[in-house]
């Protein structure tokens, strides 16, 4: 662990923690695209629309894991920087049990409220059956979805970076194989896509639990699994939740904004929803890679903060932002030049291909800004500055985005709805840079 967190070469340190996280996010993206690709083989726009409409619900389930995964990761990394290993191990144990309990509760509530949630997500008469089929199997796998997503963050915080990435890739790989079997071979449609997703998360969870047992046998006190000797205390829970809730709200508010967006796009029909769904899946490549880079670096930032290495922490943040912006520029250029050919991989209808390529060109305008926004969000989470992290989240997915969709829809109709993302993220980039500059000028005693 210390060989990773105390690597002297900053670029090498960033790559050692960032690249595995980016690779894990990339496999997540590939399985998402695989879902869409195999469902698109049915040549049924209503099925493609259903998968798009269900995405926010899946994100909300994952967000609950973020309360304990991202919150725990931030706390654990800072505790390790301060040399408090025993407290770090106790925090890890609390987070694991909290995720398991939350998953069971979500499973029960999700199945009870299945149809109301489908309607809330924007499902209509054309795709209601497909949407419910998808959600039913997603909620059935909720405990494993939460555990596997939380374990990724927790493992990174204790230096098990390779293991965290392997589990993520294993689950996504199994998901893609089962996508082919359930959708292309057995023709189970959206139900097959959701079942493949849930079983992929089951596999990842089993792998992570095996890793914890193995580490426990080695005497690693940072990843305890047995409840023996575990004592809950209010400060531990408060520290995790105070950071985890803003982290979870990132995903929750993203889901809420996507639901609003889907409802506005739905005004223009299932074809528009399908086109946007595919354009957004492709645009998720730079988004998830940027998220992976910033989240991978977050424990390193937290470790430096806990160890009072301010100069090193500042340099890590600046290098990471630079790498993220450069990566975004590359993807923007690719999508501008190859939007229609990429859309043609998923669609056969010429009009839909044209529309999807056009949507992608609009969405990708925000790619260079992701390096700033995502790193600033992870930076404030890593330092335990929950209010600032929450501020960025609320601005990005509610205070700026939802009014932006409404106003731009009124002005430019469908094109305006799609343009809301790059417009909002341009404004938010300026705000994030201002917040970071202000934070750097404050003293270390300013802890929220």
C-alpha positions as CSV (number, residue, x, y, z in Angstrom):
1,X,0.0,0.0,0.0
2,X,2.6,2.5,1.0
3,X,4.6,1.8,-2.2
4,X,1.6,3.1,-4.1
5,X,0.6,6.0,-1.9
6,X,4.1,7.2,-1.4
7,X,5.4,6.9,-4.9
8,X,7.8,9.8,-5.5
9,X,7.2,10.3,-9.2
10,X,3.8,12.1,-9.4
11,X,2.9,11.1,-12.9
12,X,3.7,7.4,-12.1
13,X,1.7,7.6,-8.8
14,X,-1.3,9.0,-10.7
15,X,-1.2,6.3,-13.3
16,X,-0.7,3.5,-10.7
17,X,-4.0,4.5,-9.0
18,X,-5.8,6.1,-11.9
19,X,-5.3,3.6,-14.8
20,X,-6.8,0.6,-13.0
21,X,-9.8,2.7,-12.0
22,X,-10.1,3.9,-15.6
23,X,-9.8,0.3,-16.9
24,X,-12.6,-0.8,-14.5
25,X,-14.8,2.1,-15.7
26,X,-14.0,1.1,-19.3
27,X,-15.2,-2.4,-18.8
28,X,-18.4,-1.0,-17.1
29,X,-18.9,1.1,-20.2
30,X,-18.3,-1.9,-22.5
31,X,-21.0,-3.9,-20.7
32,X,-23.4,-1.0,-20.9
33,X,-22.8,-0.7,-24.6
34,X,-23.1,-4.5,-24.9
35,X,-26.5,-4.3,-23.2
36,X,-27.6,-1.7,-25.8
37,X,-26.0,-3.6,-28.7
38,X,-27.7,-6.9,-28.0
39,X,-31.0,-5.3,-27.2
40,X,-30.7,-3.4,-30.5
41,X,-30.5,-6.7,-32.4
42,X,-34.2,-7.1,-31.6
43,X,-34.8,-4.1,-33.9
44,X,-37.4,-2.9,-31.4
45,X,-37.0,0.8,-30.5
46,X,-39.3,0.3,-27.5
47,X,-36.8,-2.2,-26.0
48,X,-33.9,0.2,-26.5
49,X,-35.9,3.0,-25.0
50,X,-36.8,0.8,-22.0
51,X,-33.1,0.1,-21.3
52,X,-32.4,3.8,-21.5
53,X,-35.3,4.7,-19.2
54,X,-34.1,2.1,-16.6
55,X,-30.6,3.4,-16.4
56,X,-31.4,6.1,-13.8
57,X,-33.0,3.5,-11.5
58,X,-29.9,1.4,-11.7
59,X,-27.8,4.4,-10.9
60,X,-29.9,5.2,-7.9
61,X,-29.3,1.7,-6.5
62,X,-25.6,2.1,-7.1
63,X,-25.7,5.5,-5.4
64,X,-26.8,3.9,-2.1
65,X,-23.6,1.9,-2.2
66,X,-21.7,5.2,-2.7
67,X,-22.9,6.3,0.8
68,X,-20.7,3.6,2.4
69,X,-18.3,3.0,-0.5
70,X,-17.2,6.5,-1.4
71,X,-17.8,7.8,2.1
72,X,-15.8,4.9,3.7
73,X,-13.0,5.3,1.1
74,X,-12.5,9.0,2.0
75,X,-12.5,8.3,5.7
76,X,-10.2,5.2,5.5
77,X,-7.6,7.0,3.2
78,X,-7.3,9.9,5.6
79,X,-7.1,7.6,8.6
80,X,-4.3,5.7,7.0
81,X,-2.5,8.9,6.2
82,X,-2.7,9.7,9.9
83,X,-1.4,6.2,10.7
84,X,-4.6,5.0,12.4
85,X,-4.9,1.5,11.0
86,X,-7.2,0.0,13.6
87,X,-9.9,2.7,13.1
88,X,-9.5,2.3,9.3
89,X,-10.3,-1.5,9.6
90,X,-13.3,-0.9,11.8
91,X,-14.6,1.7,9.3
92,X,-14.2,-0.9,6.5
93,X,-16.2,-3.5,8.4
94,X,-19.0,-1.0,9.2
95,X,-19.3,-0.1,5.5
96,X,-19.6,-3.7,4.3
97,X,-22.4,-4.6,6.7
98,X,-24.2,-1.4,6.0
99,X,-24.2,-2.0,2.3
100,X,-25.5,-5.6,2.7
101,X,-28.5,-4.4,4.8
102,X,-29.3,-1.6,2.5
103,X,-29.3,-3.9,-0.5
104,X,-31.9,-6.2,1.1
105,X,-34.1,-3.3,2.0
106,X,-33.9,-1.9,-1.6
107,X,-34.7,-5.4,-3.0
108,X,-38.0,-5.6,-1.0
109,X,-39.1,-2.0,-1.7
110,X,-38.2,-2.1,-5.4
111,X,-40.3,-5.2,-6.1
112,X,-43.2,-3.8,-4.1
113,X,-43.1,-0.4,-6.0
114,X,-42.1,-1.8,-9.4
115,X,-44.8,-0.3,-11.6
116,X,-44.9,3.2,-10.0
117,X,-41.1,3.4,-10.4
118,X,-41.4,2.4,-14.1
119,X,-43.9,5.2,-14.7
120,X,-41.7,7.6,-12.8
121,X,-38.8,6.7,-15.0
122,X,-40.8,7.8,-18.1
123,X,-42.2,4.5,-19.3
124,X,-45.3,4.7,-21.6
125,X,-47.7,2.2,-23.1
126,X,-45.2,1.2,-25.8
127,X,-42.4,0.2,-23.4
128,X,-44.0,-0.3,-20.0
129,X,-43.8,-4.1,-20.2
130,X,-40.1,-4.1,-21.2
131,X,-39.3,-1.5,-18.5
132,X,-40.9,-3.6,-15.8
133,X,-39.1,-6.7,-17.0
134,X,-35.8,-5.0,-16.7
135,X,-36.4,-3.4,-13.3
136,X,-37.7,-6.7,-11.8
137,X,-34.3,-8.4,-12.3
138,X,-32.3,-5.4,-11.4
139,X,-34.1,-5.1,-8.0
140,X,-33.6,-8.8,-7.4
141,X,-29.8,-8.3,-7.7
142,X,-29.8,-5.1,-5.6
143,X,-27.8,-6.4,-2.6
144,X,-25.0,-7.6,-4.9
145,X,-25.1,-4.4,-7.0
146,X,-24.5,-2.4,-3.8
147,X,-21.8,-4.6,-2.4
148,X,-19.8,-4.9,-5.6
149,X,-19.9,-1.2,-6.3
150,X,-19.0,-0.3,-2.7
151,X,-16.1,-2.8,-2.6
152,X,-14.4,-1.1,-5.5
153,X,-14.0,2.2,-3.6
154,X,-13.2,0.5,-0.3
155,X,-10.5,-1.7,-1.8
156,X,-8.8,1.2,-3.5
157,X,-8.7,3.1,-0.2
158,X,-6.7,0.3,1.5
159,X,-4.3,-0.2,-1.4
160,X,-6.0,-3.2,-2.9
161,X,-6.1,-1.4,-6.3
162,X,-5.5,-4.5,-8.5
163,X,-8.1,-6.6,-6.6
164,X,-10.7,-3.8,-6.9
165,X,-10.2,-3.6,-10.7
166,X,-10.2,-7.3,-11.2
167,X,-13.5,-7.7,-9.4
168,X,-15.0,-4.9,-11.5
169,X,-13.7,-6.4,-14.8
170,X,-14.8,-10.0,-13.8
171,X,-18.4,-8.9,-13.1
172,X,-18.6,-6.9,-16.3
173,X,-17.1,-9.7,-18.4
174,X,-19.6,-12.2,-17.1
175,X,-22.3,-9.7,-17.7
176,X,-21.3,-9.4,-21.4
177,X,-21.2,-13.2,-21.9
178,X,-24.6,-13.6,-20.3
179,X,-25.9,-10.7,-22.4
180,X,-25.2,-12.7,-25.5
181,X,-26.7,-15.9,-24.1
182,X,-29.8,-14.4,-22.6
183,X,-30.6,-11.9,-25.4
184,X,-29.1,-13.1,-28.7
185,X,-29.5,-16.9,-28.0
186,X,-32.5,-17.2,-25.6
187,X,-34.2,-14.0,-26.8
188,X,-35.2,-12.9,-23.3
189,X,-35.0,-9.2,-24.3
190,X,-34.8,-6.6,-21.6
191,X,-35.4,-9.2,-18.9
192,X,-32.3,-11.0,-20.2
193,X,-30.2,-7.8,-20.2
194,X,-31.2,-7.1,-16.5
195,X,-30.6,-10.7,-15.4
196,X,-27.1,-10.7,-17.0
197,X,-26.4,-7.4,-15.2
198,X,-27.4,-8.8,-11.8
199,X,-25.5,-12.0,-12.2
200,X,-22.4,-10.1,-13.2
201,X,-22.6,-8.1,-9.9
202,X,-23.2,-11.4,-8.0
203,X,-19.9,-12.8,-9.4
204,X,-18.0,-9.6,-8.6
205,X,-19.3,-9.7,-5.0
206,X,-18.2,-13.3,-4.5
207,X,-14.8,-12.4,-5.7
208,X,-14.5,-9.5,-3.3
209,X,-15.6,-11.5,-0.4
210,X,-13.0,-14.2,-1.2
211,X,-10.4,-11.5,-1.3
212,X,-11.4,-10.3,2.1
213,X,-11.2,-13.8,3.5
214,X,-7.8,-14.2,2.0
215,X,-6.5,-10.9,3.3
216,X,-7.9,-11.7,6.7
217,X,-6.0,-15.0,6.8
218,X,-2.8,-13.0,6.0
219,X,-3.5,-10.9,9.1
220,X,-4.4,-7.7,7.2
221,X,-6.3,-5.7,9.8
222,X,-7.6,-3.3,7.1
223,X,-10.1,-5.7,5.5
224,X,-11.7,-7.5,8.4
225,X,-14.9,-9.5,7.5
226,X,-15.8,-11.3,10.7
227,X,-18.2,-9.4,13.0
228,X,-16.2,-10.5,16.1
229,X,-15.0,-7.6,18.1
230,X,-16.7,-5.0,16.0
231,X,-18.0,-1.9,18.0
232,X,-20.2,0.6,16.3
233,X,-19.7,4.2,17.3
234,X,-21.5,7.4,16.4
235,X,-18.4,9.4,15.2
236,X,-17.4,6.6,12.8
237,X,-20.9,6.5,11.3
238,X,-21.2,10.3,11.1
239,X,-17.8,10.6,9.4
240,X,-18.7,8.0,6.7
241,X,-22.2,9.2,6.1
242,X,-21.4,12.9,6.0
243,X,-19.1,12.3,3.1
244,X,-21.0,9.4,1.6
245,X,-24.3,11.2,1.2
246,X,-22.9,13.9,-1.0
247,X,-21.1,11.2,-2.9
248,X,-24.4,9.3,-3.3
249,X,-26.3,12.4,-4.3
250,X,-23.9,12.7,-7.2
251,X,-25.5,9.6,-8.6
252,X,-29.0,10.2,-7.3
253,X,-29.2,13.7,-8.8
254,X,-27.7,12.4,-12.0
255,X,-30.5,9.9,-12.1
256,X,-33.1,12.6,-11.3
257,X,-31.7,14.8,-14.1
258,X,-31.7,11.9,-16.5
259,X,-35.3,11.1,-15.6
260,X,-36.2,14.8,-16.3
261,X,-34.2,14.6,-19.5
262,X,-35.8,11.4,-20.6
263,X,-39.3,12.8,-20.0
264,X,-38.5,15.8,-22.1
265,X,-37.0,13.8,-24.9
266,X,-39.9,11.4,-24.7
267,X,-42.2,14.2,-25.9
268,X,-40.6,13.7,-29.3
269,X,-41.2,10.0,-29.4
270,X,-39.5,6.6,-28.8
271,X,-37.2,7.1,-31.8
272,X,-35.8,10.3,-30.1
273,X,-35.3,8.4,-26.8
274,X,-33.6,5.5,-28.6
275,X,-31.3,7.9,-30.5
276,X,-30.3,9.8,-27.4
277,X,-29.8,6.6,-25.5
278,X,-27.2,5.4,-28.0
279,X,-25.5,8.8,-28.3
280,X,-25.3,9.0,-24.5
281,X,-23.9,5.5,-24.2
282,X,-21.1,6.5,-26.6
283,X,-20.6,9.8,-24.8
284,X,-20.2,7.8,-21.6
285,X,-16.7,6.7,-22.8
286,X,-15.0,10.0,-21.9
287,X,-17.4,10.5,-18.9
288,X,-16.5,7.2,-17.2
289,X,-12.8,7.3,-18.1
290,X,-12.7,10.8,-16.4
291,X,-14.7,9.5,-13.4
292,X,-12.3,6.5,-13.2
293,X,-9.2,8.7,-13.2
294,X,-10.5,11.2,-10.6
295,X,-12.0,8.4,-8.3
296,X,-8.8,6.4,-8.6
297,X,-6.7,9.4,-7.6
298,X,-9.1,10.4,-4.7
299,X,-7.6,7.9,-2.1
300,X,-4.1,9.3,-3.0
301,X,-5.3,12.8,-2.4
302,X,-6.9,11.8,0.9
303,X,-3.8,10.0,2.0
304,X,-1.7,13.2,1.3
305,X,-4.2,15.3,3.1
306,X,-4.2,13.0,6.2
307,X,-0.4,13.1,6.2
308,X,-0.3,16.9,5.8
309,X,1.6,16.7,2.4
310,X,-0.1,19.8,0.9
311,X,2.4,20.5,-1.9
312,X,2.3,16.9,-3.1
313,X,-1.5,16.9,-3.0
314,X,-1.8,20.1,-5.0
315,X,0.5,18.8,-7.7
316,X,-1.4,15.6,-7.9
317,X,-4.6,17.5,-8.5
318,X,-3.1,19.7,-11.1
319,X,-1.6,16.9,-13.1
320,X,-4.8,14.9,-12.9
321,X,-6.9,17.8,-14.2
322,X,-4.4,18.3,-17.1
323,X,-4.6,14.6,-18.1
324,X,-8.4,14.6,-17.9
325,X,-8.7,17.7,-20.1
326,X,-6.4,16.3,-22.7
327,X,-8.3,13.0,-22.8
328,X,-11.5,14.9,-23.3
329,X,-10.2,16.9,-26.2
330,X,-9.2,13.7,-28.0
331,X,-12.6,12.1,-27.5
332,X,-14.4,15.3,-28.7
333,X,-12.4,15.2,-31.9
334,X,-13.1,11.5,-32.5
335,X,-16.9,11.9,-31.9
336,X,-17.1,15.0,-34.1
337,X,-15.5,13.1,-37.0
338,X,-17.0,9.7,-36.5
339,X,-20.4,10.3,-35.0
340,X,-22.5,8.7,-37.7
341,X,-20.3,5.6,-38.2
342,X,-20.4,4.9,-34.5
343,X,-24.2,5.2,-34.4
344,X,-24.4,2.8,-37.4
345,X,-23.0,0.0,-35.2
346,X,-26.2,0.0,-33.1
347,X,-28.8,1.2,-35.6
348,X,-30.0,0.2,-39.1
349,X,-32.5,3.1,-39.9
350,X,-30.8,5.9,-41.8
351,X,-32.8,8.6,-40.1
352,X,-32.0,7.3,-36.6
353,X,-28.3,7.1,-37.5
354,X,-28.3,10.7,-38.7
355,X,-30.1,11.9,-35.6
356,X,-27.9,9.9,-33.2
357,X,-24.7,11.1,-34.8
358,X,-25.9,14.7,-34.5
359,X,-26.8,14.2,-30.8
360,X,-23.4,12.8,-30.2
361,X,-21.7,15.8,-31.7
362,X,-23.6,18.1,-29.3
363,X,-23.0,16.0,-26.2
364,X,-19.3,15.6,-26.8
365,X,-18.7,19.3,-26.6
366,X,-18.5,19.0,-22.8
367,X,-15.8,16.2,-22.8
368,X,-12.8,18.5,-22.1
369,X,-14.5,20.0,-19.1
370,X,-15.0,16.6,-17.4
371,X,-11.4,16.6,-16.3
372,X,-12.0,19.7,-14.2
373,X,-15.5,18.9,-12.9
374,X,-14.9,15.3,-11.9
375,X,-11.5,16.0,-10.3
376,X,-12.9,18.8,-8.2
377,X,-15.7,16.7,-7.0
378,X,-13.3,13.9,-6.0
379,X,-10.9,16.4,-4.5
380,X,-13.5,17.8,-2.1
381,X,-14.8,14.3,-1.2
382,X,-11.2,13.1,-0.5
383,X,-10.6,16.0,1.9
384,X,-13.9,15.3,3.7
385,X,-15.3,18.7,2.6
386,X,-18.8,17.5,2.1
387,X,-20.6,20.8,1.5
388,X,-18.3,21.9,-1.4
389,X,-18.7,18.4,-3.0
390,X,-22.4,18.6,-2.6
391,X,-22.5,22.1,-4.1
392,X,-20.9,20.9,-7.3
393,X,-23.3,18.0,-7.4
394,X,-26.4,20.1,-6.9
395,X,-25.3,22.7,-9.4
396,X,-24.5,20.0,-12.0
397,X,-27.6,17.9,-11.8
398,X,-30.3,20.1,-10.4
399,X,-29.9,23.8,-9.9
400,X,-28.3,24.4,-13.4
401,X,-29.2,21.3,-15.4
402,X,-33.0,21.0,-14.8
403,X,-33.8,24.7,-15.5
404,X,-31.4,24.4,-18.5
405,X,-33.3,21.6,-20.0
406,X,-36.6,23.4,-19.5
407,X,-35.4,26.7,-20.9
408,X,-33.5,25.3,-23.8
409,X,-36.4,23.0,-24.7
410,X,-38.6,26.1,-24.9
411,X,-36.1,27.9,-27.1
412,X,-34.7,25.1,-29.4
413,X,-37.0,22.2,-28.8
414,X,-35.3,18.8,-29.0
415,X,-31.9,20.3,-30.0
416,X,-32.0,22.5,-26.9
417,X,-32.7,19.5,-24.6
418,X,-29.7,17.7,-25.9
419,X,-27.5,20.9,-25.7
420,X,-28.3,21.3,-22.0
421,X,-25.4,19.1,-21.0
422,X,-22.5,21.0,-22.7
423,X,-24.0,24.4,-21.8
424,X,-24.3,23.5,-18.1
425,X,-20.9,21.9,-17.8
426,X,-19.2,24.9,-19.4
427,X,-20.7,27.1,-16.7
428,X,-19.9,24.6,-14.0
429,X,-16.2,24.3,-15.0
430,X,-15.7,28.0,-14.3
431,X,-17.4,27.6,-10.9
432,X,-15.3,24.6,-10.0
433,X,-12.0,26.4,-10.8
434,X,-13.1,29.3,-8.7
435,X,-14.0,27.0,-5.8
436,X,-10.7,25.2,-6.0
437,X,-8.7,28.4,-6.1
438,X,-10.6,29.7,-3.1
439,X,-10.0,26.4,-1.2
440,X,-6.3,26.5,-1.9
441,X,-6.0,29.9,-0.2
442,X,-7.6,28.7,3.0
443,X,-5.9,27.1,6.0
444,X,-5.8,23.4,6.8
445,X,-8.1,24.1,9.8
446,X,-11.0,24.7,7.4
447,X,-12.5,21.2,7.5
448,X,-16.2,20.7,6.9
